[in-house]
């Protein structure tokens, strides 16, 4: 059943896109800064674990924990040194100005990764090895099921946190009106910092889980960031739920185009369709409000 397997593959890919889109939109919601380095944290997660396990000989759990600690410390330091200035001392508003703070971070991470990991394709070791699982004519790769499970758990946790906790309400208030939030006693800097660290860790985890499917090079992060950025833009950058749906839609559409149109030109057709949707219906997709806000 070709259609069914293509949809499964699309849901797996879409789950990856969806979670990176959610990371972009959640952090933009609290900071009004676009995180264009989110895919690079995924790349660091995948290549870092691979290097520590394959080259340094560390056990997989130790390699994963070490990599995540390094990502968290680096994200904390970058927020403290750079993003604090971007958020608190910038004189111009709008995403066109502020996204360069994380755009520069993306280039920096890519350069360091090239020196540390080289240019070859690598992947973190599989966390659930074995043959694919079958249900009739449908086939489920174990790594793909892990990706979907992570997306459901993390996406659900984000939704519960934002909708039903005091911290989630404070996060929303920080993004809507920084000055007003500070007046009522909300530490906006603290929420911004922990959300940035949290999204960096989530991206790294997804890189570790996803890499056995796709493989990573030091340049892979840029592609992931671009797709997450596009999906988040379809949610107006401030709506994680719409960003998640957009990411799933892009993944399924990509799989169907690759299966029925052309595996070679599927991505080209996909981005042409996405661009056409933006041109035809920018207000409905949230692009106008995102750029002006």
Secondary structure by P-SEA (a helix, b strand, c coil): caaaaaaaaaaaaaaaaaaaaaaaaaaaaaccccccaaaaaaaaaaaaaaaaaccccccaaaaaaaaaaaaaaaaaaaaaccccccccccccccccccaaaaaaaaaaaaaaaaaccccbbbbccccccccccccccbbbbaaaaaaaaaaaaaaaaaaaaacccaaaaaaaaaaacaaaaaaaccaaaaaaaaaaaaaaaaaaaaaaacccccccccaaaaaaaaaaaaaaaaaccccaaaaaaaaaaaaaaaaaaaacccccaaaaaaaaaaaaaaaacccccaaaaaaac
